[in-house]
């Protein structure tokens, strides 16, 4: 009986295999393919929440977002069309939320209506997204194809596709993209090329010239314009591949780890050269770190990947000024500029989910919140939608 049923399925399976072989897989490397994937959804007539004061939580399965309004205390659940990858990004006013999936879908959610607004596919496999300081542009980096895609955040329509190649026949996957408000530019880390790119979102920024320029003095520039703004590729050639970057808030330096090692370096984007080596005995995690200013000092706090330790570095001379022993390896949570303490969340070990407070001025642990206190942040959220340790990813 089972054999007859299997034989009956053979023609169906054969047809499916032939169709799969004949139908080409979309590369999503053209404007037509990307624009053609865009889907827009109709909002309900009445908002669920007020336009501000919304909290947003992502469920562990990456397929649900729970919203809660701080004023009305109303809650809503948004089912995501695609599993969320990495960090989500909020619009300037906090009403909209942008999320990326591993297979290249970018979704835009309206937290006031607790609804999916639009979605678009920008690649076959993507790394992450970043948003410009004024909230107008969204940049997506792709692992496949080797491209960057610029989107208009207002309608999630594609504006530009940028090939990530060296112009000599070699291309690269995008390791990560970052936003630098001070430079009015996106910073791009490439996986397969020893380069960092700067893409200005300012249409009035200077164009990118070729290798020969007679003079860079204002009014005396003589050279061949390679690319016009915005989003012209300004390349910083390195001798190494960098990843796990963190950006100086002033926009001058980028700090990162050399791929395949614990060696870490600082590059100046204006001088276009390496300005410091950072010495760590084990592996630092710059992407989970924080930079802040106290008086005239700009300090960098760097967690260690496998050690219960945070290293504090002074950016004036790039020397270590303090090492703080923590309850376990972890990362820093988002916070406001005016906050007096950094919030450090423990990722593993007996103290997992504990949040330790580190004074920005004292450089010492000033307090500890245990997991039960942390989870109380999530009170009132429907139990049917479990949270990632009750982590708030946005709060006005």
N, C-alpha and C positions, 0 to 999 in steps of 0.2 A: 504493500500500500504506500509506504513511504517512498519506495523507489519510483513508483509510477508518478507520485506527486512531484518528485525531483525532476524526472524526465519532462514533465509538463512545464516546468519552470525554465528549462534550458533555452527555448526560443526567446523568452522574455529577457533572460539574463544576457543572452547574446546581443539582442537589440540594444539593450542599455549600454553594453560595452562598446558597441559600434558607435552609438550616439556620443558617448563620452570621448571617444577617440576622434570623432569628426568635429565636434563643437569646440572651437578654440577657447582657451582660457584667456579672459581679458587681462591685459597687462596693466591697465590704468596708468598709462604713461602719456595719454593725450587729453586735451581739454574736453574733447567730445565724449570720451569714455567716462571721465570723472563727472562731467556735468550731467551725463545721461543717467548716472546712478542716483542722482539727488531725488529725495522724496520729501515733500512738505505736508504737514498735518494741520488740520483745522482745529483751532482752539475752541474749548467750550465757551459758552456765553458769559459765564460768571467765574471770576478767579476764586480759587479755594482759599488762598491766603492773601494777606496784604502784600503790597509790592516791595516792602522792606522788612527787615527783622526776621528773615527766614534762616533756619538751620537746615543743613543737608547732611545725610548719612548714606554711606554705601554699604549694602549688604555683602557678606563674605562671598556669596556666589557671583558677585559682580553683575547681577542681572536685575537688581532692584535699587532704587533710590528712595529714601524716606525723607519727607520734608516736614518741618514743624515751624510754625510761626511763633516767635517769642511773645508777641502781644496777645493774639487770639488763642494761642495754644492749639490751633487746629493742625491736624496731621494729614498727610497724603502719601500715597505710595505710587511711584512711577516705575513701571516695568520697562527696563531698557531693552531695546531691540537686539543689542549685541553685548556680549560680556565685556565689561569695562576693564581696561588695562592701565595700570599705573595711576598717577595722580589726575584728578579732574581739575578743570580750570573754571573760574567764575568771571563773569563780565565785570566791567568797572563798577557798575551800580549794585552788583550782587544778585540781580534778578535772574540772570541766565547762567546756565552751567554747561560746559562743553566736556565731552568725554570721548576717549579713543578706545577702539577695540584692537586686538592683536592683528586681525585681518583687514585693517585699514578703514573701518567705518568710524566716522566722526558724527556724534549725535549732539544736538542742541536741545536743552531742556529749559522749560519755563517754570521756575520754582513757585511763582505766584499761582499759576494754574495747575501745578504739579503734573505737567504733560510734556511729552516729546513734541518738539516744534518741527524739527527737520533733521535729516541725516543725509550723509553723502560718503561715498567710498573714494579714498584718495590713493590707495595702493593695495597690493596683495598682502604685504606684511609691514607694519609700521612700528616705529620706535616710541615716539612721544609727540606732544604738541606744546606750543607756547603761544601766549597772547601778547600783543603790543601794549604799551603803557596806556595809551588812550582808548584801548579796547576795540579798535577798528579792524585789526588784522589778526588772523590765526595762522600759524605756520606749523605744518606737519612734516615730520621727517620719516622717510621710508627706508626699510631694510631691503624691500623688493617692491617695485623697481628702484633703481638708484636715483631717487628724485626727492626734491622738496616741493611742497604744494602750499601756495598762499591762498587763503580763503577770506572772503568778506564776512565778518561775524554777523552783520545785520541779516543776511539771508542765506548764509552758508553756501554761497556760490564761489566757484574757483576763479581766482584772479590771475594766477601765474603758476606755471610749472618750471622748476629750475633743475636742470640735470646736474648731478653731483659727480662731475668728472674733472680731470686735470687739464683737459683740452689737448691731451696728447694720446688719447685712446684708452686711458685707464679710468674706470669709474669706481665709486665707493658707496657702500651702504652708509646710511646716516646713523651714527651712534646715539646722538641726542641733540635737541635744539633747546635754546635758552633765550630769555628776553632780558635785555639790558636797558632799562629805562633811561639811565644816565647817558647812554650813547644813542638812544633812539634807534636801537638796532637789535636784530636777532643774532645770536652767536651759535654757530653750528660746529659740532664735533663730528668728524668723519671717522669711520671705522677702518677703512682700507687705504687711506692716504694720510701722510704726515702733514696735515694742514688743519687750521681752524679758519672758518669763514665768518665774515661779518656782513650782514645784510641790513642796510638801513631802511627803515619804513618811512623816513622823512623824504618826501618828493623833492625838497629843496637841497638835499645833501649833495655834496660834490660828486660828480660822476667818477667812475673807476677808469683810470687810464692804463695804457699799455706799459711795458717794462721801461721804455725810454721817455723820460720827461725832462725837458731842459731846465725848468724852474717851477717850484711849487708855490712861489710867492703869489699873493692875490693879484690878479690881473695880468700875471706873467706866465701862466701855465701854458706850455706848448707840448702837446702830446696827442696821441691817438686815443679817443674815447672808446673803450672796449664795451662798456655797458652803461646805460642811463639808469637813473634812480626812478622810483624806489626799487629796492631789492637787487641792486647790482652786487655781484660777488667780489668782495674784497678779501683776498686770500692772505693768510699768514702762514708762510712756509716754515715747518718745523723739521727737526731731524728725527723726531720720534712721534709715535701715535699717543695721543692723550685721551683719557676718558674720566668719568666720575668728576666732572668739573663743578666749581663754584665760582661765581663772579663777584669781583669787588664792586660794592654799591656805587662807588665813584666812577666806575666804568673803565678804569685804566688797566686793571690786571685780571687775568684769568688763572685760576689755580687748579691743578689737576694731577692725576696719577698716570705714570707711564704705563702703557698697556703691557701686561705680562709681568709686572714687577711691583714692588712696594715703593719704588723711587717716585718722588713727587717734585714738581717744578712750578715756578711762577713765570708767566709770560706777560710782558707789557704790550698791549694792543696798539699803543701809539708809537713806542720805540720799535715795535715789531721784532722783539728779541727776548730771549730768556734773561730774567733779572735775578733769579734766586733758585737754589736747590733747597728742598725741605727734607730734613732727616728724620725718618720714622723707623723704629726698630721692627714694627710690624705694619700691617696694612691699614692705612687711614681710609675713611669713608667721607670724602669731601661733599658728596651730594646730599648727605644727611646732616651737614654742618650748618653753622650760622655765623654771619658777620654783623657786627654792630659797632657803633662809635660811642666812646666814653671820653668826654672832654676833647682832647686833641688826639686821642689814640683810636685807631681802628683795629679791633680784635677779631680773630677768627677762632671759633671753637670747632674742633674736628673730632668726631667719635672714631673709635677703632673698630674694625669689622669683627674681630674675634676676641677682643679684650674689654674688660669693664673699665674703660678709661676714656677720658676726654682731654685732648691736648689744646691748650690756649696759646695762640701765636700772635705776636705783635707785628702788624703789617709794615711798620716803619723800617724794621730791619729783618723781618721774617724769622725771628728767633722765638723759641719756646719760652713763655713766661710762667706757665703753670701746667701741671698735670693733675687732673681731678679724678679720683677713683670713684666709680659709680657702682650701683647695685648689679650691673650687668651690661652687656653690649646693647646699644640702642640707637635712637635717632632723635633729633630735635623736632618738636611740633611747631606748626605755624603760630605766629603771634604778632602783636602790634608793636610798632616802633617804640612807643612810650612805656611798654612793660618793663618793670625793674628786674624781672627774672627771666631766664631761659627755661623752657619746659622740656625735659629730657625723658623720653619714654623707653622703658626697658623692654627689649624684644625677647629675651630668653633667660632661662634660669629660674631659680626659686622666686625671684622678685618680678617675674614677667608681668607686664601691663602696669607696673608701678610707674608713677611720674615723679621725677625728682626735679626740684627747682634749684637752678644755679644762678646766683647773683651776678648781674652784668658788671657790677662795680667791685664786689668783694671777691669774685671768682671762687666762691665756695658754695657748697650745697646748703641751701637755706630752708629747705622743707621737703616733705615727701607726702604724696597722696597715694594711698593703697588702691588696689584694683577695685574694691567695692565703692570707694568714693568716686573713682573715675567712671565706673559704669552708671553711677547715679545721674551723670550728665544726660544719659539716654532715657531717663524716665519719661513715660508718656508715649514712647514710640511703640507701635504695634508689635507684640511678641512674635507674630507670624513672619516678621521681617528681621532676622537677626542682624546685628551690626558687627563691624570690625572693631571689637573692643569698645564700642560706643564712641569711636573717633569722629569728632566734628570736622568736616572738611571745609565748611564755610560758615561764617557767622558775621552778620552785620554788626 
